[in-house]
């Protein structure tokens, strides 16, 4: 059955207009909602991106300071390497100049190890022709001088140890002594 429309045509037009208006308002609301949601999403994304940029800038600054520290360390290492090369060159030069002579620094190191406490060495003279070493020093007693002589004789770095003289120093508190010996060390290869 077909329905009969008893509404006047103007009312029917108004009703259609009202439906169209409601559809337009609904569509407008949906468009506004979509724009609002898009804006909100874009805003959140922008905030997240901004935080990401700030974090990366912080990391960049942190890494930059670490990089600067590394560069300073590298500069120090390079300086040390240059100094080492210069010292090695000096050692080679000394080795070339001294030829087959003894390693006198080994002898001096041995002297430092075997010299008793309260024995002070003040003068070292190496006579190149005889290769004899003259040592002058002071000690608080004759016993310490004797202990020093025994240590020299026991050391593989010294031979032909001769005590030249001992005498009281000017203040009378200590004994001055002089001795000679022949230093011997590892020959240069």
C-alpha positions as CSV (number, residue, x, y, z in Angstrom):
1,X,0.0,0.0,0.0
2,X,1.0,3.3,-0.9
3,X,1.1,6.0,1.7
4,X,-0.7,9.1,1.2
5,X,1.1,12.3,2.0
6,X,-1.2,14.8,3.6
7,X,1.5,17.4,4.3
8,X,1.3,20.6,2.3
9,X,4.1,20.9,-0.4
10,X,5.7,23.8,1.5
11,X,6.0,21.7,4.6
12,X,7.4,18.8,2.6
13,X,10.0,21.2,1.2
14,X,10.9,22.4,4.7
15,X,11.3,18.9,5.9
16,X,13.6,18.1,3.0
17,X,15.5,21.3,3.6
18,X,15.7,20.5,7.3
19,X,17.1,17.0,6.4
20,X,19.6,18.6,4.0
21,X,20.6,21.1,6.6
22,X,21.0,18.4,9.3
23,X,23.1,16.3,6.8
24,X,25.2,19.4,6.0
25,X,25.6,20.2,9.7
26,X,26.5,16.5,10.4
27,X,29.0,16.6,7.5
28,X,30.4,19.9,8.7
29,X,30.7,18.5,12.3
30,X,32.5,15.4,10.9
31,X,34.9,17.6,8.8
32,X,35.6,19.8,11.9
33,X,36.2,16.7,14.0
34,X,38.6,15.3,11.4
35,X,40.4,18.6,11.2
36,X,40.6,18.8,15.0
37,X,41.8,15.2,15.3
38,X,44.4,15.8,12.5
39,X,45.5,19.0,14.3
40,X,45.8,17.2,17.6
41,X,47.8,14.3,16.0
42,X,50.0,16.8,14.3
43,X,50.5,18.8,17.5
44,X,51.4,15.6,19.4
45,X,53.8,14.5,16.6
46,X,55.4,18.0,16.6
47,X,55.9,17.8,20.4
48,X,57.4,14.3,20.2
49,X,59.7,15.5,17.3
50,X,60.7,18.5,19.4
51,X,61.6,16.3,22.4
52,X,63.5,14.0,20.0
53,X,65.5,16.9,18.6
54,X,66.3,18.2,22.1
55,X,67.5,14.7,23.2
56,X,69.6,14.4,20.1
57,X,71.1,17.9,20.7
58,X,71.9,16.9,24.3
59,X,73.6,13.7,23.1
60,X,75.5,15.7,20.4
61,X,76.8,18.1,23.1
62,X,77.7,15.2,25.3
63,X,79.5,13.4,22.5
64,X,81.1,16.7,21.5
65,X,82.6,17.1,25.0
66,X,83.8,13.4,24.9
67,X,85.2,14.0,21.5
68,X,87.1,17.0,22.8
69,X,88.5,15.0,25.7
70,X,89.5,12.2,23.2
71,X,91.3,14.8,21.0
72,X,93.1,16.2,24.0
73,X,94.1,12.7,25.1
74,X,95.2,11.9,21.5
75,X,97.3,15.1,21.5
76,X,99.0,14.1,24.7
77,X,99.7,10.6,23.4
78,X,101.1,12.1,20.2
79,X,103.4,14.4,22.3
80,X,104.5,11.4,24.4
81,X,105.2,9.4,21.2
82,X,107.2,12.3,19.8
83,X,109.2,12.6,23.1
84,X,109.7,8.8,23.0
85,X,111.0,8.9,19.4
86,X,113.3,11.8,20.4
87,X,114.6,9.9,23.4
88,X,115.1,6.8,21.3
89,X,117.1,8.9,18.8
90,X,119.2,10.3,21.6
91,X,119.8,6.8,22.9
92,X,120.9,5.6,19.5
93,X,123.2,8.6,19.1
94,X,124.7,7.9,22.5
95,X,125.1,4.2,21.7
96,X,126.8,5.1,18.4
97,X,129.1,7.6,20.2
98,X,130.1,5.3,23.0
99,X,130.6,2.3,20.8
100,X,131.3,-0.8,23.0
101,X,131.5,1.0,26.3
102,X,129.6,0.0,29.4
103,X,126.1,0.9,30.3
104,X,127.0,3.4,33.0
105,X,123.4,4.0,34.0
106,X,123.2,0.4,35.1
107,X,126.3,0.9,37.2
108,X,124.7,4.1,38.7
109,X,121.5,2.3,39.4
110,X,123.4,-0.5,41.1
111,X,125.2,2.1,43.2
112,X,121.8,3.5,44.3
113,X,120.6,0.0,45.3
114,X,123.7,-1.1,47.3
115,X,124.5,2.2,49.1
116,X,123.5,1.8,52.7
117,X,121.4,4.4,54.5
118,X,123.5,7.2,56.1
119,X,126.2,6.8,53.4
120,X,126.2,9.8,51.0
121,X,128.0,9.8,47.7
122,X,129.0,13.2,46.6
123,X,131.5,12.9,43.7
124,X,131.8,10.4,40.8
125,X,134.7,10.7,38.5
126,X,135.3,8.3,35.6
127,X,138.8,8.3,34.2
128,X,138.4,7.3,30.5
129,X,141.9,6.1,30.0
130,X,142.0,3.7,32.9
131,X,138.2,3.2,33.1
132,X,138.5,3.6,36.9
133,X,135.7,5.2,38.8
134,X,136.6,7.4,41.8
135,X,133.9,7.8,44.4
136,X,134.0,10.4,47.2
137,X,131.4,10.5,49.9
138,X,130.6,10.6,53.6
139,X,129.2,8.1,56.1
140,X,128.1,8.3,59.7
141,X,130.5,5.6,60.8
142,X,133.4,3.4,59.7
143,X,131.1,0.4,60.0
144,X,128.9,1.8,57.3
145,X,131.9,2.5,55.0
146,X,132.9,-1.1,55.5
147,X,129.4,-2.3,54.8
148,X,129.4,-0.2,51.6
149,X,132.8,-1.7,50.5
150,X,131.4,-5.2,51.1
151,X,128.3,-4.5,49.0
152,X,130.5,-3.2,46.2
153,X,132.7,-6.3,46.3
154,X,129.6,-8.5,46.2
155,X,128.1,-6.7,43.3
156,X,128.7,-8.0,39.8
157,X,129.0,-4.4,38.5
158,X,132.3,-3.5,40.3
159,X,135.8,-5.0,40.6
160,X,139.1,-4.0,42.0
161,X,137.6,-1.9,44.8
162,X,140.3,0.1,46.6
163,X,139.7,2.3,49.6
164,X,142.0,5.3,49.2
165,X,141.4,7.2,52.4
166,X,139.0,7.9,55.3
167,X,139.1,10.9,57.5
168,X,136.8,12.8,59.9
169,X,135.1,15.8,58.2
170,X,135.5,19.3,59.4
171,X,132.5,19.1,61.8
172,X,133.7,15.8,63.2
173,X,130.3,14.2,62.9
174,X,130.9,12.2,59.8
175,X,133.7,10.3,58.1
176,X,134.7,11.3,54.6
177,X,136.0,8.6,52.3
178,X,137.4,8.1,48.8
179,X,137.6,4.8,46.9
180,X,138.3,3.7,43.4
181,X,136.9,0.7,41.4
182,X,136.4,-0.5,37.9
183,X,132.8,-0.5,36.8
184,X,131.7,-3.4,34.7
185,X,128.3,-3.9,33.1
186,X,126.7,-5.6,30.2
187,X,128.7,-4.9,27.1
188,X,126.7,-3.3,24.3
189,X,125.6,-5.8,21.7
